[in-house]
Amino acid sequence: MKKRIAQMMVVLFVFALVVGCAANKSGGEAKPTASQPDNAAASSTEKPQEIVDVTIFKGPMETAPDENHKYVTYVAEKTGVRPHFIAAPWGGGVEYTQKLQTLLASGEIPDAFRPYNGIENMVISQGAALALDDLLPVYAPNLWKYFPEETWGIVRANSPDGKIYYIPSVQQANDRGIIVRKDWLDKLNLSVPTTQQQFVDMLVAFRDKDPNGNGEKDEIPTSGRELGRWFDHIFAMYGVAMFEGFPDWDIYNGKLEYSAVQPNMKAALAFARDLYKEKLLDNETFLNKADVWLGKITNDKVGAFFHLVDGQITVNNLPSLRKTVPNAEFLAIPLPKVEGYEGFYTLKSMGIEWILSKKAEEKAPAILKYIDFFFTPEGRDFFIYGLEGDTYVSDGGSKKYLADKDTSEQVLWRRNGFLATGITTFNLDEKLVELNAKYAAGNPGNTQAGYENVNQTFRSIAGNGMPDNIYDGFADIKTHKLYQEYMARIIIGDWSIDKFDEFVEKWYSTGGDEVTKRANEWYLKTQKK
């Protein structure tokens, strides 16, 4: 029932988009924009810059700045665009998708939005997304030059007519890996593990030697989340392409294949099963919702976990942990080596960041000018430092960041509410500049060292940028439902490891063969591009 309702909502919002486009084309005179002034505005008497109001749905954001906020005012002065944000919490992607579907189905179509979970395919196929090929070089030249031609080639390959219908996100370096409690390592006189055996020895010490010092055997050596999410490090050691708990696509046996059905996945599951049996892997892993998992980490219980190096946990929640553990430290470490396997952290460097609604075609030059601002030096400085006199001051030609004047909410709005997110244009050199600015007085969680560690061994997988429509007609494969069932029951010991072979056979016979065929057709197409 829920699935049918969701499908109906998608149909409704596409209908609303198409109707909106038609109404926009037929109704009223075109209003001049900041990027395309009318003839009167071009007269000898210079008029104030016209402000174009733009609605934006983008997240994750629990709240968004209103039109009177200092950031909105600043951007309007710089670009001539006043953004009106619609806040959208992430909720594992589920809440975000539901809110976007509801919003679009209601007819309240944003001028620009960040799609998710395949919504872009429907919007593009129904002609409700604006083609950007001719507009980007003119109105967003900095953005256009920032991404290499091969990136735009993949974007074109993902559309039915070879045009650019979305602005991608591109991540040029790895930003996630195994995070350990460095203060626990120091207390137990342990070195950072470099091999699988050393990693296991570390987990055993976390379990048995009371590193949190409360006299109870309550430490959780390593942990994950429900549906097998966020303990990618167990699989990464064996060279399994996996992103935030979802098996992905990479080259195996000379062609693009799903990583969950590979022999190295079976070996990784056997390892995870052993950890679970010895209570080295949290035995509540498959029950842990995000907030419960986070609570265990910030309440001094978990010794190692998989997450973003400079993410919500390691930076934003370190102060709360230090209230009870003043010397608490997080450190992201290199991936431990397993003999006989080529391990790597998975990098999915391409995503979809922006679609411009066809109904907003008249505003497109202004919207692109707004987006382009964040690819200029001034826009990047705003992302890192905020506003002069507010969260930074100029000091002898350089900028001095005032960390105590900034807030996590403002940082979130600069990074996610606007285009300039760490994910959208993640570049390690730029990230280190940001870290040096923000943490000059002390680097929480050894963040810079952590980035250098997780970038020792990573791979941008071959399935990078693959569209969700390869799964059309095979919803269970798209959601990894079959994998999650077998993975969980093997790890907790309900099923023997030999059941993995049954899973592989069932996956191929229930649509895996067809999806693999489509994936390889897409891959060959992108290679030609």
C-alpha positions in Angstrom: 0.0 0.0 0.0 2.7 2.5 1.0 4.6 1.6 -2.2 1.5 2.3 -4.3 0.9 5.6 -2.6 4.5 6.6 -3.2 4.2 5.7 -6.9 1.0 7.8 -7.2 2.7 10.7 -5.5 5.5 10.6 -8.1 3.0 10.6 -11.0 1.2 13.5 -9.4 4.3 15.6 -9.0 5.4 15.0 -12.5 2.0 16.0 -13.7 2.3 19.2 -11.6 5.7 19.9 -13.0 4.5 19.5 -16.6 1.4 21.7 -16.0 3.6 24.3 -14.3 5.9 24.4 -17.3 3.0 24.9 -19.7 1.5 27.6 -17.6 4.8 29.4 -17.3 5.2 29.4 -21.1 1.7 30.7 -21.8 1.0 33.1 -19.1 2.1 36.8 -18.8 5.1 38.7 -19.8 8.6 37.6 -18.9 10.0 39.6 -16.0 13.6 40.8 -16.3 16.2 39.0 -14.2 19.4 40.1 -12.7 21.3 38.3 -15.5 19.0 39.4 -18.3 17.8 43.0 -17.7 15.1 44.6 -19.8 15.8 47.4 -22.2 14.7 50.1 -19.8 17.1 48.8 -17.1 19.9 49.2 -19.7 19.3 53.0 -20.1 21.9 55.6 -19.3 20.3 56.1 -15.8 21.6 53.1 -13.8 18.9 51.4 -11.7 19.4 49.3 -8.6 20.0 45.7 -9.3 16.7 43.8 -9.4 16.4 41.0 -6.9 15.2 37.7 -8.2 13.4 35.5 -5.7 14.1 31.8 -6.0 12.7 28.8 -4.1 15.2 26.1 -3.3 14.6 22.6 -1.9 17.9 21.2 -0.7 19.3 19.5 2.4 19.8 17.9 4.7 18.6 20.8 6.9 16.4 20.7 9.9 15.9 24.5 9.6 16.8 27.1 7.0 17.7 30.8 7.1 14.8 33.1 6.3 14.9 35.9 3.8 16.1 38.4 6.4 19.1 36.3 7.6 22.5 37.9 7.2 23.6 35.1 4.8 20.6 35.5 2.5 21.1 39.3 2.5 24.8 38.8 1.7 24.2 36.4 -1.2 21.4 38.6 -2.6 23.9 41.6 -2.7 26.5 39.5 -4.4 24.3 37.7 -7.0 21.0 39.5 -7.3 19.2 36.4 -6.1 17.3 36.0 -2.9 16.9 32.3 -2.0 13.9 31.1 -0.2 14.8 27.7 1.4 12.6 24.8 2.1 14.1 22.8 5.0 14.4 19.1 4.6 15.8 16.7 7.2 17.7 13.7 5.9 16.3 10.7 7.9 18.5 8.3 6.0 17.2 9.7 2.8 13.7 8.5 3.5 12.3 11.6 5.1 14.0 13.8 2.5 12.5 11.8 -0.4 9.0 11.7 1.1 9.0 15.5 1.6 10.3 16.2 -1.9 7.6 13.9 -3.4 4.9 15.5 -1.3 6.1 19.0 -2.1 6.2 18.4 -5.9 2.9 16.5 -6.0 1.2 19.4 -4.3 2.2 21.7 -7.2 4.5 23.8 -5.0 7.4 23.2 -7.3 10.7 24.7 -6.3 12.7 26.6 -8.9 15.7 24.4 -8.1 16.0 21.3 -6.0 18.3 18.4 -5.1 16.7 15.1 -6.2 17.3 11.8 -4.6 16.5 8.1 -5.0 15.9 8.2 -8.7 13.4 11.1 -8.8 15.6 12.8 -11.3 14.9 10.0 -13.9 11.2 10.6 -13.8 11.6 14.4 -13.9 14.0 14.3 -16.9 12.0 11.7 -18.9 8.8 13.7 -18.5 10.5 16.9 -19.8 10.1 18.8 -16.6 13.8 19.4 -16.1 15.6 22.3 -17.9 18.4 21.5 -20.2 21.5 23.5 -19.2 24.0 22.9 -22.0 23.8 26.4 -23.5 23.3 28.2 -20.2 26.1 26.8 -18.0 29.1 28.3 -20.0 27.5 31.7 -20.1 25.9 32.1 -16.7 28.0 29.8 -14.6 31.5 29.9 -16.1 33.4 29.1 -12.9 31.2 26.0 -12.2 31.5 25.0 -15.9 35.3 25.1 -15.8 35.5 23.5 -12.3 34.3 20.1 -13.4 36.3 18.3 -16.1 34.9 17.4 -19.4 34.7 13.7 -18.5 32.3 14.6 -15.7 30.0 16.4 -18.0 30.3 13.4 -20.4 28.8 11.1 -17.7 26.0 13.6 -17.0 25.2 13.6 -20.7 25.4 9.8 -20.9 22.8 9.6 -18.1 20.1 11.5 -20.1 17.9 10.0 -22.9 18.9 12.7 -25.4 22.5 13.4 -24.4 21.9 16.7 -22.8 22.8 18.1 -19.4 19.8 18.1 -17.1 21.5 18.3 -13.8 24.5 19.9 -12.0 26.6 17.1 -10.5 28.3 16.8 -7.2 31.9 15.7 -7.5 34.1 14.4 -4.7 37.8 14.3 -5.6 39.2 12.7 -2.4 38.0 10.2 0.3 36.3 11.7 3.4 35.3 8.6 5.4 36.9 5.6 7.1 37.5 3.8 10.4 37.3 6.2 13.3 38.9 5.0 16.5 39.1 6.4 20.0 42.7 7.5 20.1 42.6 8.1 23.8 41.6 4.5 24.3 44.6 3.4 22.2 46.9 5.6 24.3 45.5 4.4 27.6 46.0 0.8 26.6 49.4 1.5 25.0 48.3 0.3 21.6 49.5 1.5 18.2 47.2 2.2 15.3 46.5 -1.2 13.7 47.9 -1.7 10.2 46.9 -5.4 9.6 43.7 -7.3 10.2 45.2 -9.2 13.1 46.3 -6.0 14.8 42.8 -4.6 14.2 41.3 -7.7 15.9 43.8 -7.5 18.8 42.7 -3.8 19.3 39.1 -4.8 19.4 39.8 -7.6 22.0 41.7 -5.0 24.1 38.7 -2.7 23.9 36.4 -5.5 25.0 38.5 -6.8 27.9 40.7 -4.0 29.3 38.1 -1.4 30.4 39.4 1.6 28.3 36.6 3.8 29.4 37.6 3.2 33.0 34.2 2.8 34.6 35.0 -0.7 36.1 32.3 -2.3 34.0 32.6 -4.5 30.9 30.4 -2.3 28.8 32.7 -1.3 26.0 31.6 -2.1 22.4 34.7 -2.7 20.3 33.1 -1.8 17.0 29.5 -1.1 15.9 27.2 -0.6 13.0 23.6 0.3 12.3 20.3 -1.4 11.2 20.2 -3.0 7.8 23.9 -3.4 7.9 24.6 0.3 7.5 27.8 2.1 8.5 30.2 -0.6 9.2 31.8 -0.5 5.8 35.3 -1.0 7.2 34.7 -4.7 7.7 34.0 -5.1 4.0 36.6 -2.6 2.8 39.4 -4.7 4.1 38.4 -7.4 1.6 38.1 -5.0 -1.4 34.3 -5.0 -1.4 32.9 -1.9 -3.1 30.4 -0.5 -0.6 29.0 2.9 0.2 27.4 3.6 3.6 26.4 0.0 4.0 25.1 -0.5 0.4 27.0 -2.9 -1.9 27.9 -1.1 -5.1 29.3 -1.8 -8.5 32.9 -2.2 -9.6 35.0 -4.1 -12.1 35.2 -7.8 -11.2 36.4 -10.5 -13.6 36.7 -7.8 -16.4 33.2 -6.4 -16.2 31.0 -4.2 -14.1 29.4 -6.4 -11.4 27.5 -6.0 -8.1 29.9 -6.3 -5.2 27.6 -8.3 -2.9 27.8 -11.4 -5.1 31.6 -11.6 -5.2 33.8 -14.2 -3.4 35.4 -11.5 -1.4 32.0 -10.6 0.0 31.7 -14.1 1.3 35.1 -13.8 3.0 34.1 -10.5 4.6 30.8 -12.0 5.9 32.8 -14.8 7.5 35.0 -12.3 9.2 32.0 -10.2 10.4 30.4 -13.4 11.7 33.5 -14.2 13.8 33.5 -10.7 15.2 29.9 -10.9 16.1 30.3 -14.3 17.8 33.1 -13.0 19.9 31.2 -9.8 20.8 33.8 -7.7 19.0 31.0 -6.4 16.7 28.1 -4.8 18.5 25.4 -7.6 18.9 22.8 -4.9 18.6 24.1 -3.7 15.3 21.0 -4.7 13.3 18.8 -3.0 15.9 20.7 0.3 16.1 18.8 3.2 14.6 21.0 6.2 13.9 20.3 8.0 17.1 20.9 4.9 19.3 24.2 4.3 17.5 25.3 7.9 17.9 24.3 7.8 21.5 26.5 4.8 22.2 29.5 6.6 20.6 29.0 9.9 22.4 28.4 8.1 25.7 31.9 6.6 25.8 30.9 3.1 24.8 32.3 2.5 21.2 36.0 2.1 20.4 35.8 2.0 16.5 33.2 2.8 13.9 32.9 3.9 10.3 32.0 7.5 9.5 33.0 10.8 7.9 36.3 12.1 9.1 35.0 15.7 9.7 31.4 14.7 10.2 28.6 15.1 12.7 30.1 12.7 15.2 33.8 13.5 15.1 33.5 17.3 15.3 30.0 18.3 16.3 29.6 15.7 19.1 33.2 15.7 20.4 32.4 18.6 22.8 29.5 16.6 24.3 31.7 13.6 24.8 34.4 15.7 26.4 32.0 16.9 29.1 32.4 13.5 30.7 35.7 12.4 29.1 37.9 15.6 28.9 40.7 13.9 27.0 38.5 12.1 24.4 39.9 12.0 20.9 38.8 10.6 17.6 41.3 9.6 14.9 40.5 8.2 11.4 43.0 5.5 10.5 44.3 3.9 7.3 42.6 0.7 6.2 44.2 -2.4 7.9 45.5 -4.9 5.4 44.2 -8.5 4.9 46.6 -11.0 3.4 45.5 -12.1 -0.1 43.1 -9.1 -0.6 43.4 -5.6 -2.0 41.4 -3.6 0.4 40.2 0.0 -0.3 37.8 2.6 1.0 35.1 3.1 -1.6 34.7 6.6 -3.2 31.6 7.4 -5.1 32.7 10.7 -6.5 29.7 11.6 -8.6 26.2 12.5 -7.4 23.4 14.8 -8.4 23.2 18.2 -6.7 20.9 20.4 -8.7 18.0 20.2 -11.1 16.4 23.4 -12.4 12.7 23.1 -13.0 11.5 23.8 -16.5 8.9 26.1 -15.1 11.7 28.3 -13.8 13.3 28.7 -17.2 13.0 32.5 -17.2 14.9 32.6 -13.8 17.5 30.1 -15.0 20.3 32.7 -15.7 19.8 34.2 -12.3 19.8 30.8 -10.6 23.0 29.7 -12.3 24.6 33.0 -11.4 23.7 32.3 -7.8 25.2 28.8 -8.0 28.3 30.0 -9.8 29.1 32.4 -7.0 30.1 29.5 -4.8 32.8 28.5 -7.3 34.5 31.9 -7.1 37.3 32.7 -4.6 34.9 35.0 -2.8 32.3 32.3 -2.6 34.8 29.7 -1.3 36.0 32.1 1.3 32.3 32.5 2.5 32.0 28.8 2.8 35.2 28.5 4.9 35.1 31.6 7.0 31.6 33.1 6.9 31.3 36.9 6.8 34.0 39.4 7.6 33.5 41.1 10.9 31.2 38.3 12.0 33.1 35.0 12.0 36.4 36.3 10.6 38.6 39.4 10.5 41.3 40.5 8.1 44.7 40.4 9.6 47.7 41.6 7.6 46.3 40.4 4.3 45.2 37.1 5.7 41.9 35.9 7.2 41.6 35.1 10.9 38.7 32.7 11.6 36.8 33.4 14.8 35.7 29.9 15.8 34.0 31.0 19.0 31.8 33.3 16.9 30.6 30.7 14.5 27.9 28.1 15.2 27.2 24.6 14.0 23.9 25.8 12.5 25.7 28.5 10.5 28.3 26.1 9.3 25.5 23.7 8.1 23.7 26.5 6.3 26.9 27.6 4.5 27.8 24.0 3.6 24.4 22.5 2.8 21.8 25.3 2.6 23.9 26.9 -0.2 25.7 25.1 -3.0 29.1 25.2 -1.4 28.9 21.9 0.5 31.9 19.8 1.4 30.4 17.0 -0.6 29.6 19.0 -3.7 33.1 20.1 -4.4 35.1 18.1 -2.0 38.8 18.6 -2.7 41.4 17.5 -0.2 43.7 20.6 -0.7 40.7 22.9 -0.1 39.6 20.9 2.9 43.0 21.2 4.5 42.9 25.0 4.0 39.5 25.0 5.7 40.8 22.8 8.6 43.9 25.0 9.2 41.6 28.1 9.3 39.0 26.6 11.6 41.2 24.6 13.9 44.3 26.7 14.2 44.0 26.6 18.0 43.5 22.9 18.2 42.4 20.2 15.7 39.4 18.3 17.1 39.7 14.6 16.4 43.1 14.9 14.7 41.1 15.8 11.6 43.9 16.7 9.3 45.8 13.5 10.1 42.6 11.6 9.6 42.0 12.9 6.1 45.6 12.0 5.2 45.1 8.5 6.6 41.9 7.6 4.8 43.3 8.9 1.5 46.2 6.4 1.6 43.9 3.6 0.2 40.7 4.5 -1.7 39.2 3.8 -5.0 36.7 5.7 -7.2 34.6 2.7 -8.2 33.6 2.0 -11.8 29.9 2.3 -10.9 30.5 6.0 -10.1 27.6 8.1 -11.4 25.5 5.2 -12.6 21.8 6.2 -12.8 19.1 4.4 -10.7 17.0 3.5 -13.8 19.1 0.4 -14.4 17.0 -1.0 -11.6 13.6 -0.3 -13.2 11.3 -3.2 -12.6 13.6 -4.7 -9.9 12.8 -2.7 -6.7 14.1 -5.3 -4.3 17.5 -5.3 -6.1 17.6 -1.5 -6.0 17.0 -1.5 -2.2 19.4 -4.3 -1.5 16.6 -6.2 0.3 17.8 -9.7 -0.6 21.4 -8.9 0.3 20.4 -7.4 3.7 18.4 -10.5 4.7 21.2 -12.9 3.9 24.0 -10.7 5.2 22.3 -10.2 8.6 21.3 -13.8 9.2 24.7 -15.1 8.2 26.5 -12.6 10.5 24.3 -13.3 13.6 24.7 -17.0 13.1 21.1 -17.9 12.0 22.4 -19.3 8.7 25.7 -20.9 7.8 28.2 -19.1 5.6 27.4 -21.6 2.9 24.0 -19.9 2.5 25.9 -17.2 0.7 26.0 -19.3 -2.5 22.2 -19.6 -2.4 22.0 -15.8 -2.2 24.1 -15.4 -5.2 22.0 -17.8 -7.3 18.8 -16.2 -6.1 20.1 -12.6 -6.8 20.9 -13.4 -10.4 17.7 -15.4 -11.1 15.4 -12.6 -9.7 16.7 -9.9 -11.9 20.4 -9.7 -11.3 21.2 -10.9 -14.8 19.2 -8.2 -16.4 20.4 -5.4 -14.1 24.0 -6.5 -14.7 23.4 -6.3 -18.4 22.0 -2.8 -18.1 24.9 -1.7 -15.9 27.5 -2.8 -18.4 25.6 -1.2 -21.3 25.7 2.1 -19.3 29.4 1.6 -18.4 30.4 1.1 -22.1 28.3 4.2 -23.0 30.1 6.4 -20.4 33.5 5.1 -21.5 32.7 6.2 -25.1 31.7 9.6 -23.7 
